[in-house]
């Protein structure tokens, strides 16, 4: 839960527009209560029975993640993967390289 609280803090301080953390599913009620209390947009995806991915941040970013309509990150197409990485604040050059590698893997 410490990662969740840290991500929430960074979002509230304007350091990030979107954060993603993987947590135990039994923490979901506490997470939702806190995000609703703080008025922060979020999306929760179950990954298996015991873990959840929690996206939190600006509503526009959450809406984009929802538009992917995929629960598992490995299902993202190269464009969706690139967009998510950029929104999460990953290194832009590395995201470009990752995108190109994913695209070339689809061709081969």
LINDA-V572249 format. One record per backbone hydrogen bond with DSSP energy under -0.5 kcal/mol. CO is the residue of the C=O (numbers start at 1). NH is the residue of the N-H. If there is no record, write none. Layout:
CO_NH + CO_NH
This chain:
1_5 + 2_6 + 3_7 + 4_8 + 5_9 + 6_10 + 7_11 + 8_12 + 9_13 + 10_15 + 10_16 + 11_14 + 17_58 + 19_56 + 21_23 + 21_54 + 23_52 + 24_27 + 25_28 + 27_31 + 28_32 + 29_33 + 30_34 + 31_35 + 32_36 + 33_37 + 34_38 + 35_39 + 35_40 + 36_39 + 41_57 + 43_55 + 45_53 + 46_48 + 47_51 + 50_25 + 51_47 + 52_23 + 52_54 + 53_45 + 53_55 + 54_21 + 55_43 + 56_19 + 57_41 + 58_62 + 59_63 + 60_64 + 61_65 + 62_66 + 63_67 + 64_68 + 65_68 + 65_69 + 66_69 + 72_75 + 73_76 + 77_81 + 78_82 + 79_83 + 80_84 + 81_85 + 82_86 + 83_87 + 84_88 + 85_90 + 86_89 + 87_18 + 91_95 + 92_96 + 93_97 + 94_98 + 95_99 + 96_100 + 97_101 + 98_102 + 99_103 + 100_104 + 101_105 + 102_106 + 103_107 + 104_108
